Amino acid sequence: QVQLVESGGGLVQAGGSLRLSCAASGRTFSGYNMAWFRQAPGKEREFLSAINWSSGGTRYTDSAKGRFTISRDKSKNTVYLQMNSLKAEDTAVYYCAARRGTWGAFPREYDYWGQGTQVTVSS
């Protein structure tokens, strides 16, 4: 079975950094795109970034580009999200997701999800 397990969340001061990890298992991810989403209380789940597992090609929302960097380590079956210059508005539960085929920006397009990891940014 496919499992995605996020880690690396926590409490950080505004302006600080965190690196989130998503450990993926259960299959080979060739032909998949991996993505990070977040969901703040009372808000819809928001797409942040995606990476093509095979090619390493990336996509970012305009708001994430420049502050967040997605990457993957094929040998470790792990996807990362490096987050810098964090703001209070970044406080949310961050989710890793996987989708067969090309990237997508909508949660309904993704086949697998992790349980989420809480990121809290204090001002």
Secondary structure, 3 states (H helix, E strand, C coil): CCEEEEECCEEEECCCCEEEEEEEECCCCCCEEEEEEEECCCCCCEEEEEEECCCCCEEECCCCECCEEEEEEHHHCEEEEEECCCCHHHCEEEEEEEEECCCCCCHHHCCEECCCEEEEEEC
